Amino acid sequence: MPVTRLNHAVLYVRDVQVTRDFYEQVLGFETLIWMPGRAAFFRASGSTNDHDLGTFQIGAQAGPSEAGRSSVGLYHLAWEVDTLAELQRIAGLLQERGALVGATDHVTTKALYAKDPDGIEFEVCWLLPADLLDEETVDRARKGTMGPLDLPYEISRYGAETRGGIGVSIPV
């Protein structure tokens, strides 16, 4: 099964309107199908998918996800952005909304972690382009080295408008 990419994810949410507001206003997703009180389907602005995210409302009584705490389940979804400038812009929006929960430098991936209004975690990341990899960076990445993300430093190092890599940026 030679998968080429993730086409879409589907989430159960408490309130589809609150979810719509968040994904449109914070992440810039476009609502493609809107069924008030029932469902919404979204596409990210740079996507060619027919939709990237489907959401179904199950109501205010729904409890939080226990995945990773007391049950198995999905930890998070990750979306790539083209530039560190875009990652920085999104970091500001997530911070304003109180949704940002972490930022990690995975060496070849610069990542923000956030939670949507239902507490569902997601990642927004920029991948180091393969042509900027050096032997030391590849070695650190293969060892699983990571630490806190210093976004201003990464921007000064790689440039705010440098386009990120696509998919895996470590040569196999």
C-alpha positions, 0 to 999 in steps of 0.5 A: 500500500504505497500511501502518498499523503494523508487525505483527510482526518475526521473529528467528533466535536462538541459544538461544530460552530465553535470548531468552525470559528477556530479552524477558520479564524486561527488556521485559515481553513475554508469551510466547504460543507456546512451543516449547522449543528451537525457537521462541517468539512474544511480545506486548508488554504494550500491544500489540493485535497477535496477536504482536509478535516471533517467534523461531526457535532456530538454535543456539549455532554461529550467528555474529553478525550482520554487518549494517551491518559487512560485509553489508546487513541490518536495523539495529534494531527500535524500540518506543514507550513511553507515558511518559518514566517508562517509558523511564527504568524500562527504561533502568535494566533495560537498564543492569543487564543490560549491554544498554544501548548508547546513548541519543539525543535525536532532538529529537522522539524520545527513544531508548534503544538496546540489544542482546539476548543475541544482539547484535541491536540494538533501540530503545525510544523515547518520541515528543514529542506533537504538541501540545508541538511548537513552531516551534523544535523542528520546525525542529531536527527537520527539520534532523536535530539530535540529541545525547546523551539527558539523560533527567532533563532531559527528564522535568523538561521534559515530565513523567514521566507525559506520554503520548507521541505516536503514530507521527510527531509532526512535522506534515507 
